[in-house]
Amino acid sequence: MALPLAPLDISAAAAVGRTDAYARLLVAGEDLLTAAVPTTPSRRDIWLATDPLSAAGAQELRDLGVRFVVMPSELFLDTVSPRLPRTDQFVDIELPDGGTLALLVVDDLAMQLTAEAADDILTKATPTEWAVQTIATMLVDQGQREQQSRPNANDDFATTQRSTKLSRVLTTPALQAPDTRLLTGLEQLAATTPGVRFAAGSSLTGVTDVQTRGGQPVTVELPEVAGPSLTARIELIDSTTLKMLSAASMLADDDPRPTEWANELDALISTGYSDDEIEAATDDLLAEADHLKHAVRLPEPFTFTLTGRSGTIEIRMENDIDEPLDVLLQFSSPKVNFPQGDRLVTLRPNGETSVVVPVEARSNGTSSIVVEVSTPAGELLDEPISLTSRVTGLTGFGQVLTAGFVLVLITWWFTHWRSKRRAALTDDGRDRHPSAKQ
């Protein structure tokens, strides 16, 4: 029978919307089982309900291919109904999508199949003697039921038809393997008894009837919520996942660690872990992420001067570990443009990386430039760096004004020169006029 690689309560997973994690763990468990026992196929036909099962959990099981659920009688009484159905026929679990999933309750015979009970039984009888008594009881019970002509109207689980398609699950109350000494004696006797045979659990849906009442299948409702609450655990796993994804964005595409982190986080949802174990595991993962992020050392704030409309600034960053790391540089300023926009930079291992950034000034004067260095996923590695730019070159509107002033000056000079020349010519003409001679 296929089980998740790590224990995970299906009802708890369904309650927090993590049935996808359950499915992945189930596939991993199937792969492991197939690798260990390659000649025996793993199957999803049966689900052994050792813990309370919710309606949403049962829905997920049905969607994953489970055909029926086996449940101990004590668990049924505690979580489903105060009245037991017959233990040799199915009842139908009502599912949220309107469908059903078959349920078979464990027979009282389970009490005798534990190792402790078998030890006591075998002090008084041989396995064969016990098997004769057990099968005789089964056959008598079956005969009495076939003689029923009418159901008891007060019995919610009474049948309205005769049926010989009856089955009993041979297990212990904890759904463990039964004692082999008693089981062997029972199997040997069944092989020679008409109407009784051993069958694989996966075949029970084809050889077992569903109980009916008034001609309709008997149905039961499971609780809406069951299993331990995983809400706080999911919040911790989700926050850790975001930080690990951010750290993973700093690594090379072929680095295996992001996949390993994802698999570990998937497994941490397992209800087989305690809350303390989950906290310790997430702390270890976050320490790995912090090791990568703290390896990047940013420059101190500095001031630079532009003597023209455009230029460059040089930003130097250090990487303290022996592997390359990707970081994202983002720039903003009220008076400076950045033609190349944000920059994705790979920092060389154990050394300094110089990043040359083209800039264009929009006006003269002093202004601030904010540089944010983050992981490629967008998580800031430290406080933003504040740079100061001083623009002293003439740019834009200043050039227009200067050209205008020069043009006015030239025009004034030329007009003044012409006026003086005209005045000079006029005076010279008067001196040469005959009337000016005495």
Residue pairs with C-beta under 8 A, 6 or more apart in sequence:
1 42
1 43
1 44
1 45
1 46
1 48
1 201
2 26
2 29
2 30
2 33
2 42
2 43
2 44
3 26
3 29
3 33
4 22
4 25
4 26
4 28
4 29
4 270
5 25
5 26
5 28
5 29
5 32
5 267
6 25
6 267
6 270
6 272
6 273
7 270
7 271
7 272
8 21
8 22
8 25
8 269
8 270
8 271
8 272
9 51
9 57
9 226
9 227
9 228
9 271
10 19
10 22
10 53
10 57
10 60
10 61
10 227
11 51
11 52
11 53
11 54
11 56
11 57
11 225
11 226
11 227
12 226
12 227
12 228
12 229
12 230
12 271
13 19
13 21
13 22
13 57
13 60
13 227
13 230
13 269
14 22
14 54
14 56
14 57
14 59
14 60
15 54
15 56
15 225
15 226
15 227
15 229
15 230
16 230
16 231
16 234
18 230
18 234
18 269
19 60
21 266
21 269
22 60
23 64
24 266
25 266
25 267
25 270
26 44
26 64
30 42
33 42
34 41
34 42
43 202
44 64
44 65
44 66
45 65
45 66
45 67
45 68
45 201
45 202
45 205
46 66
46 67
46 68
46 69
46 70
46 201
46 202
47 61
47 66
47 68
47 69
47 70
48 69
48 70
48 175
49 69
49 70
49 71
49 72
49 75
49 175
50 72
50 75
50 174
50 175
51 75
51 226
51 227
52 75
52 78
52 79
52 223
52 226
52 227
53 69
53 71
53 79
53 222
53 226
54 222
54 223
54 224
54 225
54 226
54 227
55 93
55 94
55 95
55 96
55 221
55 222
55 223
55 224
56 96
56 224
57 222
57 226
57 227
58 69
58 93
58 95
58 101
58 222
59 95
59 96
59 97
59 99
59 101
61 69
61 101
62 95
62 99
62 101
66 101
67 101
67 102
67 202
67 205
68 90
68 101
68 102
68 103
68 104
68 204
68 205
69 93
69 101
69 102
69 103
69 104
70 103
70 104
70 105
70 106
70 169
70 171
70 175
70 201
71 80
71 103
71 104
71 105
71 106
72 105
72 106
72 110
72 173
72 174
72 175
73 84
73 87
73 105
73 106
73 108
73 173
74 173
76 84
76 105
77 84
79 222
79 223
79 226
80 220
80 221
80 222
80 223
81 220
83 156
83 157
84 105
84 157
85 91
85 105
85 157
85 211
85 218
85 220
86 157
86 159
86 211
87 104
87 105
87 106
87 107
87 108
87 168
88 107
88 166
88 167
88 168
88 208
89 104
89 159
89 163
89 165
89 166
89 167
89 208
89 209
89 210
89 211
90 102
90 103
90 104
90 205
90 208
90 209
90 210
90 211
91 102
91 103
91 105
91 157
91 210
91 211
91 217
91 218
91 219
91 220
92 100
92 101
92 102
92 103
92 210
92 217
92 218
92 219
92 220
93 100
93 101
93 102
93 103
93 219
93 220
93 221
93 222
94 100
94 219
94 220
94 221
94 222
95 101
100 217
100 219
102 205
102 210
103 220
104 167
104 169
104 204
104 208
106 169
106 171
106 173
106 175
107 168
107 169
109 134
109 168
109 170
110 169
110 170
110 171
110 172
110 173
110 178
111 117
111 173
112 118
112 121
112 134
112 182
113 170
113 171
113 172
113 178
113 179
113 182
113 183
114 172
114 173
114 178
114 179
115 179
117 179
118 179
118 181
118 182
121 130
121 182
122 130
122 181
122 182
125 133
126 185
127 181
127 182
127 184
127 185
127 186
128 185
128 188
128 189
130 182
130 185
130 186
131 182
131 185
131 186
131 188
131 189
131 190
132 189
134 186
135 186
135 189
135 190
135 193
135 196
138 168
138 196
139 193
139 195
139 196
142 164
142 166
142 195
145 159
145 162
145 163
145 166
146 162
146 163
146 164
148 159
148 162
151 158
151 159
151 160
151 213
152 158
155 213
156 213
156 218
157 211
157 213
157 218
158 211
158 213
159 209
159 211
159 212
159 213
160 212
160 213
160 214
160 215
161 212
163 209
164 195
165 207
165 208
165 209
166 208
166 209
167 199
167 204
167 207
167 208
169 201
170 178
170 183
170 186
171 177
171 178
172 178
187 198
190 196
190 197
190 198
191 197
191 198
199 207
210 217
210 218
211 217
211 218
212 218
227 271
228 271
230 269
230 271
232 275
233 268
233 269
233 275
233 278
234 269
236 278
236 279
236 282
237 265
237 268
237 269
237 278
237 282
240 265
240 282
240 285
240 286
241 262
241 265
243 286
243 289
243 379
244 258
244 261
244 262
244 265
244 285
244 286
244 288
244 289
245 258
245 377
246 289
246 293
246 375
246 377
246 378
246 379
247 288
247 289
247 292
247 293
247 375
248 255
248 257
248 258
248 261
248 377
249 326
249 375
249 376
249 377
250 292
250 293
250 325
250 326
250 327
250 375
250 376
251 257
251 258
251 292
251 323
251 325
251 326
252 324
257 288
261 285
261 288
264 281
264 285
265 285
268 278
268 281
268 282
273 281
291 321
292 321
292 325
293 375
293 379
293 381
295 319
295 320
295 321
295 325
296 317
296 318
296 319
296 320
296 325
296 327
296 347
296 373
296 381
296 382
297 317
297 318
297 319
297 320
298 317
298 373
298 381
298 382
298 385
299 315
299 316
299 317
299 385
300 385
301 385
301 386
301 387
301 388
302 387
302 388
303 387
303 388
303 389
303 390
304 313
304 387
304 388
304 389
304 390
305 389
305 390
305 391
305 392
306 359
306 361
306 389
306 390
306 391
306 392
306 393
307 392
307 393
308 361
308 393
308 395
309 360
309 361
309 393
309 395
309 396
310 358
310 359
310 360
310 361
311 358
311 359
311 361
312 356
312 357
312 358
312 359
313 356
313 357
313 359
313 369
313 387
313 389
314 354
314 355
314 356
314 357
315 329
315 354
315 355
315 357
315 371
315 385
316 352
316 353
316 354
316 355
317 327
317 345
317 347
317 352
317 353
317 355
317 373
318 347
318 351
318 352
318 353
319 325
319 347
319 348
319 349
319 350
319 351
319 353
320 350
321 349
321 350
322 349
322 350
323 349
324 346
324 347
324 348
324 349
325 346
325 347
326 344
326 345
326 346
326 347
326 375
326 376
327 344
327 345
327 347
327 373
327 374
327 375
327 376
327 381
328 342
328 343
328 344
328 345
328 373
328 374
328 375
328 376
328 378
329 342
329 343
329 344
329 345
329 355
329 357
329 371
329 372
329 373
330 342
330 371
330 372
330 374
331 338
331 342
331 357
331 369
331 370
331 371
331 372
332 369
332 370
332 372
333 367
333 368
333 369
333 370
333 389
334 367
334 368
335 361
335 362
335 363
335 365
335 367
335 389
335 391
336 359
336 360
336 361
336 362
336 367
336 369
336 389
336 391
337 359
337 360
337 361
337 362
338 357
338 358
338 359
338 360
339 358
339 359
339 360
340 357
340 358
343 355
343 357
344 376
345 353
345 355
346 353
347 353
359 369
359 389
361 389
361 391
361 393
361 395
362 395
362 396
363 391
363 395
363 396
363 397
364 391
364 392
364 393
364 394
364 395
364 398
365 390
365 391
366 388
366 389
366 390
366 391
367 388
367 389
367 391
368 386
368 387
368 388
368 389
369 386
369 387
369 388
369 389
370 384
370 385
370 386
370 387
371 384
371 385
371 386
371 387
372 380
372 384
372 385
373 380
373 381
373 382
373 385
374 380
374 381
375 381
394 402
430 436
